[in-house]
């Protein structure tokens, strides 16, 4: 329906034969990585942008975008090396919300040990997104550190924050059903706009979910 979706990652390949047809205007892209343009030389950002909003009919003939009619916003918050700072990510969230994003997809994880609390900074942002108007939903990956059944790793930050929708993969049908119910409940609560958050640019670098 043309709803605006922001992908905050390593940018986007502006020369990609499918993605360039989405006609990215200056207002649709921004880089928050000092010294780097929004052009994606890493690849993860372009992959995520394609999954979200790839065209109905690609150059190869195969549709791969789940929301081809969405208005795409692409913020580069992770460098061409695939890492970044909390400050860059928070700036990207502010920019996406200010430009009308209704859904903001983050592609970053901060490893979290068992028993370690969720990120207070990202929870504050996400809670603001859920309780403000007109409504923006923040998504984040759970992380890729688990190797079930041999090893189970806690959900990483910022996905561990209770006000975010955590996105993960499971082969367990019951777990899939439970996850769908949880996501549906979170979607129903979404009301948002990002407030002013204090940032610390010395925060350790997040890494891509892989």
ABEGO torsion letter per residue (X at the ends): XGBBBBBBBAEBBAABAAAAAAGBBAAABBBABBGBBABBAAGAAAAAAAAAABBABBAAGBBABABAABBBBBBBABBAAGBBBAAAAAAAAAAAAAAGBABBBBBBBBBBBBGBBBBAAAAAAAAAAAABOAEBBBBBBAEAABBOAABBBBBBOAAABAABBBBBBBABAAAAAAAAAAAAAAAAABBBEBBBBBBBAABBBBBBAX
